[in-house]
Amino acid sequence: MNRKYMDLNLKKTISYLIRLVSKGKFLRGNPVIMRRVCGNPNCRCILEGKKHESLYISKNKGGERKMIYVPKRLEEEVREKLNTYQKIKKLTERISEINYKELELKKKSKNV
């Protein structure tokens, strides 16, 4: 891979990462849809068997999983923040891979 191309690719990736992180609008976790029965004897979940769906965030902290309920009115915002975190994670992986390739090139040219 051409070194100038790698530098440009690295700069673009870092620039995009900085834009995402600087906004501070991300959440680490995974979206989980829970289906449940509410308990109201006249509700469709009892009468028709159509369970209610709720969004939760599954988050691991200290080896323990925590499920955080997301109210309907916040679902879209939370999904966007979860997606942003996944983008940040992918970008850091991409930067790491670019740096590994650069290291390999340096090792081959014996400049290190």
DSSP file (Angstrom, degrees, kcal/mol; ACC not computed):
  #  RESIDUE AA STRUCTURE BP1 BP2  ACC     N-H-->O    O-->H-N    N-H-->O    O-->H-N    TCO  KAPPA ALPHA  PHI   PSI    X-CA   Y-CA   Z-CA
    1    1 A M              0   0    0      0, 0.0     2,-0.1     0, 0.0     5,-0.0   0.000 360.0 360.0 360.0 136.5    0.0    0.0    0.0
    2    2 A N     >  -     0   0    0      1,-0.1     4,-2.2     2,-0.0     5,-0.1  -0.424 360.0-138.5 -65.8 132.9    1.3    3.5   -0.9
    3    3 A R  H  > S+     0   0    0      1,-0.2     4,-2.5     2,-0.2     5,-0.2   0.861 101.9  52.9 -64.8 -37.7    2.4    5.4    2.1
    4    4 A K  H  > S+     0   0    0      1,-0.2     4,-2.1     2,-0.2    -1,-0.2   0.896 109.6  50.2 -64.9 -38.2    0.9    8.7    1.0
    5    5 A Y  H  > S+     0   0    0      2,-0.2     4,-2.9     1,-0.2    -2,-0.2   0.914 109.8  50.7 -64.6 -42.0   -2.4    6.9    0.5
    6    6 A M  H  X S+     0   0    0     -4,-2.2     4,-3.0     1,-0.2    -2,-0.2   0.921 109.2  50.7 -62.5 -43.1   -2.1    5.4    4.0
    7    7 A D  H  X S+     0   0    0     -4,-2.5     4,-2.5     2,-0.2    -1,-0.2   0.911 112.6  46.3 -61.0 -42.0   -1.4    8.8    5.5
    8    8 A L  H  X S+     0   0    0     -4,-2.1     4,-2.5     2,-0.2    -2,-0.2   0.918 113.3  49.0 -65.3 -44.5   -4.5   10.3    3.7
    9    9 A N  H  X S+     0   0    0     -4,-2.9     4,-2.3     1,-0.2    -2,-0.2   0.913 112.4  48.7 -61.7 -43.0   -6.6    7.4    4.8
   10   10 A L  H  X S+     0   0    0     -4,-3.0     4,-2.7    -5,-0.2     5,-0.2   0.919 111.1  50.0 -63.7 -44.3   -5.4    7.7    8.4
   11   11 A K  H  X S+     0   0    0     -4,-2.5     4,-2.4    -5,-0.2    -2,-0.2   0.914 111.9  47.6 -61.3 -43.9   -6.1   11.5    8.4
   12   12 A K  H  X S+     0   0    0     -4,-2.5     4,-2.3     2,-0.2    -1,-0.2   0.914 113.3  48.1 -64.0 -43.1   -9.6   11.1    7.0
   13   13 A T  H  X S+     0   0    0     -4,-2.3     4,-2.4    -5,-0.2    -2,-0.2   0.926 113.5  46.4 -64.9 -45.1  -10.4    8.3    9.5
   14   14 A I  H  X S+     0   0    0     -4,-2.7     4,-2.7     2,-0.2    -1,-0.2   0.897 110.9  53.4 -64.0 -40.4   -9.1   10.3   12.5
   15   15 A S  H  X S+     0   0    0     -4,-2.4     4,-2.0    -5,-0.2    -1,-0.2   0.921 111.0  45.5 -61.0 -45.0  -10.9   13.4   11.3
   16   16 A Y  H  X S+     0   0    0     -4,-2.3     4,-2.1     2,-0.2    -1,-0.2   0.903 112.6  51.6 -65.6 -41.1  -14.2   11.5   11.2
   17   17 A L  H  X S+     0   0    0     -4,-2.4     4,-2.7     1,-0.2     5,-0.3   0.920 108.7  50.8 -61.1 -44.8  -13.6    9.9   14.6
   18   18 A I  H  X S+     0   0    0     -4,-2.7     4,-2.8     1,-0.2    -1,-0.2   0.902 108.2  52.7 -61.0 -41.8  -12.9   13.3   16.1
   19   19 A R  H  X S+     0   0    0     -4,-2.0     4,-1.0    -5,-0.2    -1,-0.2   0.927 113.0  44.1 -60.4 -44.0  -16.1   14.8   14.7
   20   20 A L  H  X>S+     0   0    0     -4,-2.1     4,-0.7     1,-0.2     5,-0.6   0.932 117.5  43.3 -67.3 -45.5  -18.1   11.9   16.3
   21   21 A V  H ><5S+     0   0    0     -4,-2.7     3,-1.1     1,-0.2    -2,-0.2   0.886 106.8  60.1 -69.7 -39.1  -16.4   11.9   19.6
   22   22 A S  H 3<5S+     0   0    0     -4,-2.8    -1,-0.2     1,-0.3    -2,-0.2   0.783  98.9  58.3 -63.7 -26.0  -16.4   15.7   20.0
   23   23 A K  H 3<5S-     0   0    0     -4,-1.0    -1,-0.3    -3,-0.4    -2,-0.2   0.802  94.0-149.1 -70.9 -27.6  -20.2   15.8   19.8
   24   24 A G  T <<5 +     0   0    0     -3,-1.1     2,-0.8    -4,-0.7    -3,-0.1   0.716  52.4 132.3  68.4  20.7  -20.3   13.5   22.9
   25   25 A K      < +     0   0    0     -5,-0.6     2,-0.3    55,-0.0    59,-0.2  -0.567  35.9 103.3-108.0  68.7  -23.5   11.9   21.7
   26   26 A F        -     0   0    0     -2,-0.8     2,-0.4    58,-0.1    56,-0.2  -0.989  47.3-157.2-145.7 155.2  -22.8    8.2   22.0
   27   27 A L        -     0   0    0     54,-1.6     2,-0.5    -2,-0.3    58,-0.3  -0.998  16.8-135.3-132.4 134.7  -23.7    5.3   24.3
   28   28 A R        +     0   0    0     -2,-0.4     2,-0.3    57,-0.1    54,-0.1  -0.789  64.7  71.0 -88.7 129.1  -21.9    2.0   24.8
   29   29 A G  S    S-     0   0    0     -2,-0.5    30,-0.2    53,-0.2    -2,-0.1  -0.892  74.4 -89.9 153.1 179.5  -24.2   -0.9   24.9
   30   30 A N  E     -A   58   0A   0     28,-2.0    28,-3.1    -2,-0.3     2,-0.2  -0.972  33.6-117.6-125.4 138.6  -26.5   -3.0   22.7
   31   31 A P  E     -A   57   0A   0      0, 0.0     2,-0.4     0, 0.0    26,-0.2  -0.549  32.0-173.0 -74.2 138.0  -30.2   -2.5   21.9
   32   32 A V  E     -A   56   0A   0     24,-2.7    24,-2.6    -2,-0.2     2,-0.6  -0.998  16.0-146.5-132.9 129.4  -32.4   -5.4   23.1
   33   33 A I  E     -A   55   0A   0     -2,-0.4     2,-0.4    22,-0.2    22,-0.2  -0.862  17.0-163.2 -96.0 121.8  -36.1   -5.7   22.4
   34   34 A M  E     -A   54   0A   0     20,-2.9    20,-2.2    -2,-0.6     2,-0.5  -0.877   3.7-157.0-105.2 136.1  -38.0   -7.3   25.3
   35   35 A R  E     +A   53   0A   0     -2,-0.4     2,-0.3    18,-0.2    18,-0.2  -0.955  25.7 160.0-113.7 129.8  -41.5   -8.7   24.7
   36   36 A R  E     -A   52   0A   0     16,-2.2    16,-2.5    -2,-0.5     2,-0.4  -0.939  41.7-115.1-146.8 164.5  -43.7   -9.0   27.8
   37   37 A V        -     0   0    0     -2,-0.3    14,-0.1    14,-0.2    -2,-0.0  -0.882  21.1-151.2-100.6 133.7  -47.3   -9.4   29.1
   38   38 A C        -     0   0    0     -2,-0.4    -1,-0.1     2,-0.1    13,-0.0   0.783  30.6-122.5 -81.1 -26.7  -48.5   -6.4   31.1
   39   39 A G        +     0   0    0      1,-0.3    -1,-0.1     4,-0.0    -2,-0.0   0.277  65.8 133.9 103.6 -12.0  -50.9   -8.2   33.4
   40   40 A N    >   -     0   0    0      1,-0.2     3,-1.7     2,-0.1    -1,-0.3  -0.630  51.0-146.6 -72.4 119.7  -54.0   -6.2   32.5
   41   41 A P  T 3  S+     0   0    0      0, 0.0    -1,-0.2     0, 0.0    -2,-0.0   0.702  96.3  48.5 -64.7 -18.8  -56.7   -8.9   31.9
   42   42 A N  T 3  S+     0   0    0      4,-0.1     2,-0.1     5,-0.0    -2,-0.1   0.375  89.6 110.0 -99.4   3.5  -58.4   -6.8   29.2
   43   43 A C  S X> S-     0   0    0     -3,-1.7     4,-2.6     1,-0.1     3,-1.1  -0.405  78.2-118.6 -82.4 156.3  -55.3   -6.0   27.3
   44   44 A R  H 3>>S+     0   0    0      1,-0.3     4,-2.3     2,-0.2     6,-1.4   0.749 110.6  68.1 -63.1 -25.1  -54.4   -7.4   23.8
   45   45 A C  H 345S+     0   0    0      4,-0.2    -1,-0.3     3,-0.2     6,-0.1   0.820 112.7  30.7 -68.0 -27.6  -51.3   -9.1   25.3
   46   46 A I  H <45S+     0   0    0     -3,-1.1    -2,-0.2    -6,-0.3    -1,-0.2   0.870 126.5  41.6 -90.2 -47.8  -53.6  -11.4   27.2
   47   47 A L  H  <5S+     0   0    0     -4,-2.6    -3,-0.2     1,-0.2    -2,-0.2   0.889 132.9  19.1 -71.2 -41.3  -56.6  -11.6   24.9
   48   48 A E  T  <5S-     0   0    0     -4,-2.3    -3,-0.2    -5,-0.2    -1,-0.2   0.503  98.3-120.0-109.2  -8.1  -54.7  -11.9   21.5
   49   49 A G      < +     0   0    0     -5,-0.8     2,-0.9     1,-0.2    -4,-0.2   0.640  64.9 141.5  76.2  14.0  -51.3  -13.0   22.7
   50   50 A K        -     0   0    0     -6,-1.4    -1,-0.2   -15,-0.0    -2,-0.1  -0.787  41.7-149.2 -91.2 104.4  -49.6   -9.9   21.2
   51   51 A K        -     0   0    0     -2,-0.9     2,-0.2    -3,-0.1   -14,-0.2  -0.313  16.0-106.7 -74.6 155.4  -47.0   -9.0   23.7
   52   52 A H  E     -A   36   0A   0    -16,-2.5   -16,-2.2    -2,-0.0     2,-0.4  -0.577  30.7-140.8 -78.0 141.8  -45.8   -5.4   24.3
   53   53 A E  E     +A   35   0A   0     -2,-0.2     2,-0.4   -18,-0.2   -18,-0.2  -0.897  21.4 178.7-107.9 135.8  -42.3   -4.5   23.0
   54   54 A S  E     -A   34   0A   0    -20,-2.2   -20,-2.9    -2,-0.4     2,-0.4  -0.986  24.6-126.8-134.1 144.6  -39.9   -2.4   24.9
   55   55 A L  E     +AB  33  70A   0     15,-0.6    15,-2.6    -2,-0.4     2,-0.3  -0.760  29.7 176.7 -91.9 134.8  -36.4   -1.2   24.1
   56   56 A Y  E     -AB  32  69A   0    -24,-2.6   -24,-2.7    -2,-0.4     2,-0.5  -0.924  26.8-129.8-128.3 156.8  -33.6   -1.8   26.6
   57   57 A I  E     -AB  31  68A   0     11,-2.4    11,-2.5    -2,-0.3     2,-0.6  -0.950  17.6-148.4-105.8 125.8  -29.9   -1.1   26.5
   58   58 A S  E     +AB  30  67A   0    -28,-3.1   -28,-2.0    -2,-0.5     2,-0.4  -0.850  24.6 176.7 -93.6 121.1  -27.8   -4.1   27.5
   59   59 A K  E     - B   0  66A   0      7,-2.8     7,-3.2    -2,-0.6     2,-0.5  -0.989  21.1-149.6-131.9 129.8  -24.6   -2.8   29.2
   60   60 A N  E     + B   0  65A   0     -2,-0.4     2,-0.4     5,-0.2     5,-0.2  -0.853  22.0 168.8 -98.1 131.1  -21.8   -4.8   30.8
   61   61 A K  E >  S- B   0  64A   0      3,-2.8     3,-1.5    -2,-0.5    -2,-0.0  -0.951  70.1 -11.0-143.5 121.1  -20.0   -3.2   33.7
   62   62 A G  T 3  S-     0   0    0     -2,-0.4     3,-0.1     1,-0.3    -1,-0.0   0.831 128.3 -55.2  62.2  32.3  -17.5   -5.0   35.9
   63   63 A G  T 3  S+     0   0    0      1,-0.2     2,-0.4     0, 0.0    -1,-0.3   0.444 116.8 109.3  81.7  -0.7  -18.6   -8.3   34.5
   64   64 A E  E <   -B   61   0A   0     -3,-1.5    -3,-2.8     2,-0.0     2,-0.4  -0.899  64.8-132.0-111.3 138.9  -22.2   -7.8   35.3
   65   65 A R  E     -B   60   0A   0     -2,-0.4     2,-0.4    -5,-0.2    -5,-0.2  -0.716  20.8-167.1 -88.5 135.8  -24.9   -7.2   32.7
   66   66 A K  E     -B   59   0A   0     -7,-3.2    -7,-2.8    -2,-0.4     2,-0.6  -0.986   9.0-151.6-123.5 132.7  -27.3   -4.3   33.3
   67   67 A M  E     -B   58   0A   0     -2,-0.4     2,-0.5    -9,-0.2    -9,-0.2  -0.917  11.4-164.5-106.2 123.2  -30.5   -3.8   31.4
   68   68 A I  E     -B   57   0A   0    -11,-2.5   -11,-2.4    -2,-0.6     2,-0.1  -0.933  16.6-131.2-113.6 120.4  -31.6   -0.2   31.1
   69   69 A Y  E     -B   56   0A   0     -2,-0.5   -13,-0.2   -13,-0.2   -15,-0.0  -0.422  15.7-154.2 -69.3 139.9  -35.2    0.6   30.1
   70   70 A V  E     -B   55   0A   0    -15,-2.6   -15,-0.6    -2,-0.1     5,-0.1  -0.969  15.7-130.0-117.2 117.2  -35.7    3.2   27.3
   71   71 A P    >>  -     0   0    0      0, 0.0     3,-1.9     0, 0.0     4,-0.6  -0.302  25.6-112.3 -61.6 149.7  -39.0    5.0   27.2
   72   72 A K  G >4 S+     0   0    0      1,-0.3     3,-1.2     2,-0.2     4,-0.4   0.855 115.8  59.3 -50.6 -41.6  -40.7    5.1   23.8
   73   73 A R  G 34 S+     0   0    0      1,-0.3    -1,-0.3     2,-0.1     4,-0.2   0.695 110.6  42.0 -66.5 -18.1  -40.2    8.9   23.4
   74   74 A L  G <> S+     0   0    0     -3,-1.9     4,-2.6     1,-0.1    -1,-0.3   0.414  84.9  98.9-106.5  -0.2  -36.4    8.4   23.7
   75   75 A E  H <X S+     0   0    0     -3,-1.2     4,-2.5    -4,-0.6     5,-0.2   0.900  83.4  46.8 -58.0 -47.0  -36.0    5.3   21.5
   76   76 A E  H  > S+     0   0    0     -4,-0.4     4,-2.1     1,-0.2    -1,-0.2   0.931 114.4  47.2 -63.0 -46.2  -34.9    7.1   18.3
   77   77 A E  H  > S+     0   0    0     -4,-0.2     4,-2.0     1,-0.2    -1,-0.2   0.910 113.4  48.5 -61.3 -43.5  -32.4    9.2   20.1
   78   78 A V  H  X S+     0   0    0     -4,-2.6     4,-2.5     1,-0.2    -2,-0.2   0.903 109.4  52.3 -66.2 -41.6  -30.9    6.2   22.0
   79   79 A R  H  X S+     0   0    0     -4,-2.5     4,-2.5    -5,-0.2    -1,-0.2   0.907 109.2  50.4 -60.9 -41.3  -30.7    4.1   18.8
   80   80 A E  H  X S+     0   0    0     -4,-2.1     4,-2.3     1,-0.2    -1,-0.2   0.914 111.2  48.3 -62.2 -42.9  -28.7    6.9   17.1
   81   81 A K  H  X S+     0   0    0     -4,-2.0     4,-1.8     2,-0.2   -54,-1.6   0.877 111.6  49.4 -67.3 -37.4  -26.3    7.2   20.1
   82   82 A L  H  X S+     0   0    0     -4,-2.5     4,-1.8   -56,-0.2    -2,-0.2   0.907 111.7  49.3 -65.7 -41.7  -25.8    3.4   20.1
   83   83 A N  H  X S+     0   0    0     -4,-2.5     4,-2.1     1,-0.2    -2,-0.2   0.881 107.9  54.2 -64.4 -38.7  -25.1    3.5   16.4
   84   84 A T  H  X S+     0   0    0     -4,-2.3     4,-2.4     1,-0.2    -1,-0.2   0.908 106.3  52.1 -62.4 -41.3  -22.6    6.3   16.8
   85   85 A Y  H  X S+     0   0    0     -4,-1.8     4,-2.5   -58,-0.3    -1,-0.2   0.910 107.9  51.4 -61.4 -40.9  -20.7    4.3   19.4
   86   86 A Q  H  X S+     0   0    0     -4,-1.8     4,-2.2     1,-0.2    -1,-0.2   0.890 109.3  50.7 -63.8 -38.0  -20.5    1.4   17.0
   87   87 A K  H  X S+     0   0    0     -4,-2.1     4,-2.5     2,-0.2    -2,-0.2   0.918 109.9  50.1 -63.0 -43.3  -19.1    3.7   14.3
   88   88 A I  H  X S+     0   0    0     -4,-2.4     4,-2.3     1,-0.2    -2,-0.2   0.911 110.0  50.8 -61.2 -43.0  -16.5    5.0   16.8
   89   89 A K  H  X S+     0   0    0     -4,-2.5     4,-1.7     1,-0.2    -1,-0.2   0.914 111.3  47.4 -61.5 -44.3  -15.5    1.4   17.6
   90   90 A K  H  X S+     0   0    0     -4,-2.2     4,-2.3     1,-0.2    -1,-0.2   0.883 110.6  52.5 -65.4 -38.7  -15.1    0.6   13.9
   91   91 A L  H  X S+     0   0    0     -4,-2.5     4,-2.6     2,-0.2    -2,-0.2   0.903 107.7  50.3 -65.6 -41.1  -13.1    3.7   13.3
   92   92 A T  H  X S+     0   0    0     -4,-2.3     4,-2.2     1,-0.2    -1,-0.2   0.878 110.9  50.3 -65.8 -35.0  -10.7    2.9   16.1
   93   93 A E  H  X S+     0   0    0     -4,-1.7     4,-2.4     2,-0.2    -2,-0.2   0.911 110.3  50.0 -64.8 -42.0  -10.2   -0.6   14.7
   94   94 A R  H  X S+     0   0    0     -4,-2.3     4,-2.3     2,-0.2    -2,-0.2   0.917 110.6  49.2 -63.2 -43.3   -9.6    0.9   11.3
   95   95 A I  H  X S+     0   0    0     -4,-2.6     4,-2.4     1,-0.2    -1,-0.2   0.917 110.5  51.2 -61.7 -43.6   -7.0    3.3   12.7
   96   96 A S  H  X S+     0   0    0     -4,-2.2     4,-2.2     1,-0.2    -2,-0.2   0.918 109.9  49.2 -60.2 -44.0   -5.3    0.4   14.5
   97   97 A E  H  X S+     0   0    0     -4,-2.4     4,-2.3     2,-0.2    -1,-0.2   0.893 109.7  51.6 -63.7 -40.2   -5.1   -1.6   11.3
   98   98 A I  H  X S+     0   0    0     -4,-2.3     4,-2.2     1,-0.2    -1,-0.2   0.918 110.8  48.6 -61.7 -42.6   -3.6    1.3    9.4
   99   99 A N  H  X S+     0   0    0     -4,-2.4     4,-2.2     2,-0.2    -2,-0.2   0.863 109.1  52.5 -67.3 -35.7   -1.0    1.7   12.1
  100  100 A Y  H  X S+     0   0    0     -4,-2.2     4,-2.2     2,-0.2    -1,-0.2   0.913 109.9  48.9 -64.3 -41.7   -0.2   -2.1   12.0
  101  101 A K  H  X S+     0   0    0     -4,-2.3     4,-2.2     2,-0.2    -2,-0.2   0.902 110.5  50.7 -64.1 -40.5    0.3   -1.9    8.3
  102  102 A E  H  X S+     0   0    0     -4,-2.2     4,-2.3     1,-0.2    -1,-0.2   0.901 108.8  52.1 -63.5 -40.6    2.6    1.1    8.7
  103  103 A L  H  X S+     0   0    0     -4,-2.2     4,-2.4     2,-0.2    -2,-0.2   0.911 108.5  50.7 -60.9 -43.3    4.6   -0.8   11.3
  104  104 A E  H  X S+     0   0    0     -4,-2.2     4,-2.1     2,-0.2    -2,-0.2   0.908 109.8  50.3 -62.2 -41.9    5.0   -3.7    8.9
  105  105 A L  H  X S+     0   0    0     -4,-2.2     4,-1.8     1,-0.2    -1,-0.2   0.909 111.4  48.4 -61.9 -42.0    6.2   -1.4    6.1
  106  106 A K  H  X>S+     0   0    0     -4,-2.3     5,-1.6     1,-0.2     6,-0.7   0.887 109.6  52.2 -65.7 -39.1    8.7    0.2    8.5
  107  107 A K  H ><5S+     0   0    0     -4,-2.4     3,-0.6     1,-0.2    -1,-0.2   0.900 109.9  49.3 -63.8 -40.2    9.9   -3.2    9.6
  108  108 A K  H 3<5S+     0   0    0     -4,-2.1    -1,-0.2     1,-0.2    -2,-0.2   0.853 112.9  46.1 -68.9 -34.7   10.5   -4.3    6.0
  109  109 A S  H 3<5S-     0   0    0     -4,-1.8    -1,-0.2    -5,-0.2    -2,-0.2   0.503 105.7-131.7 -86.8  -3.1   12.4   -1.1    5.2
  110  110 A K  T <<5 +     0   0    0     -4,-0.7    -3,-0.2    -3,-0.6    -4,-0.1   0.797  67.0 130.1  57.9  34.0   14.5   -1.5    8.4
  111  111 A N      <       0   0    0     -5,-1.6    -4,-0.1     1,-0.2    -1,-0.1   0.524 360.0 360.0 -89.1  -7.2   13.9    2.1    9.4
  112  112 A V              0   0    0     -6,-0.7    -1,-0.2    -9,-0.1    -5,-0.1   0.438 360.0 360.0 -97.7 360.0   12.8    1.1   12.9
